[in-house]
Amino acid sequence: MKKRVSVIIPVYNVEKFILKTVESVMNQDYKDVEIILVNDGSPDNSAQIIDELAKRDSRIICIHKENGGVSSARNAGLKIATGEYVTFIDGDDWVEPNYISYLLELVEKNNCEIGMNKNNYSDYSMNSSDKEYVVEAEKAIEWIYLGDIFVAVWNKIYKMSFLRDNDILFDEKIWYGEGMLFNIDCLQFVDRVAVGEKCVYHQVSNPNSAMRKFNVNSNLCGIKSLEIQKEHWKKSNPAILDAWNYHRRAFNLTIAWGLLNSNMEKEYQELYDSCVRNLRKQLWISLKVPISLKKKLIYIAWAIIPGVMSMRCKNKAKRKGN
C-alpha cells in the first residue's frame, strides 16, 4: 500500500483541540501522508499553533486564507493535494493510529474508489466491528439518507483521480449539509463502495462548534443542500426517494426541537407551526422506511405531542449533565 494519502483538516476556532487532532495524524502507523492544514481566517491562536506544528513535521503544509467557510477550506486543500487518496478530519476531532491504514486497505482490497466507515466514537455511537463489505452505490445513498452511514466526509476515503476526473468539489455556497452533498455527488459516479464498521474516528463534543450548535439558518441551509442533491441525482429508485423524504422530514423535527429547546418558538412562530404541521402530515414517511421501531415511535410522539417531547428531552439532558 505504498500510496500517498492527503489528509485535509479545516482549521477555525479550534485552538483547544487542533494540537491533538494533528498529532493523531502525525502518529499514524501509515507514514506516507500529506497533512494539509487550512486556516480559514481563524480569529483565535489556531494559526500560530499549526505553524509551529509544521516546523515539527515536514509532511505538514499550512494554508492561511480569508474566512470562506468549511467548503471553501476543504476545496483549498483539494486544489494542492498530491496524494493518490484523500481523507478529511475536522479540526476538533482526532483519529486512531490505524485510521489511514484501515481506510486505505478498505478501498484497495475491495478495488473501490470510495471507502465509507459506518461507525465512529462519539457520545452517541461507540459500536465497533471488523465487518467490511461492498455495496451498490444506490444502497450507500439510501443508507446516508437513513443515517446508517454518517453524512459527513470525515471517516471516509476518496481516490483523488476519481474526484478530479468528475470535477467533484464542495459547493462553497453550502456550509451546512455540505458533506452530505459532496458524498451524494460522489456516489453518482461509481457503481459500488467499500463499507467498514471499525471505530477509528473520534468525534469530539465541542460546544463551540458551529456544526454542533442549533442554528435556524444552518438547518435551512441543510434543507437547501438536500434539494440540490435531488437535482444532481443520476441514480434513483423508490427506496432512495423514500429515504430522501425521510431525511427531509427529519429536518422538521430538528428545527421544531431546536426552537423549543432554545425557547425561540415564538420568535419563529410561523416556521415552528409549519414544522409541526409537516411532522403530522408526513408521518407516514417515517413509518414506511426501514428504521428501528424505537425511532418510529419517537417520530410518532414528536408529531403528536412536540411540547411534551421537548420537555422530556430537556429533563433527560439535565440529568445527564448532573
ZIQUI-V735156 format. One record per helix or strand of 2 or more residues. SS is the DSSP state (2 for helix, 1 for strand). FROM is the first residue (numbers start at 1). TO is the last residue. If there is no record, write none. Layout:
SS:FROM:TO ; SS:FROM:TO
This chain:
1:5:11 ; 2:18:26 ; 1:33:40 ; 2:46:56 ; 1:60:65 ; 2:70:80 ; 1:85:88 ; 1:94:95 ; 2:99:110 ; 1:114:117 ; 1:132:136 ; 2:137:146 ; 1:156:159 ; 2:160:165 ; 2:178:187 ; 1:192:196 ; 1:201:202 ; 2:210:212 ; 2:216:232 ; 2:238:261 ; 2:269:281 ; 2:283:288 ; 2:293:304 ; 2:306:321
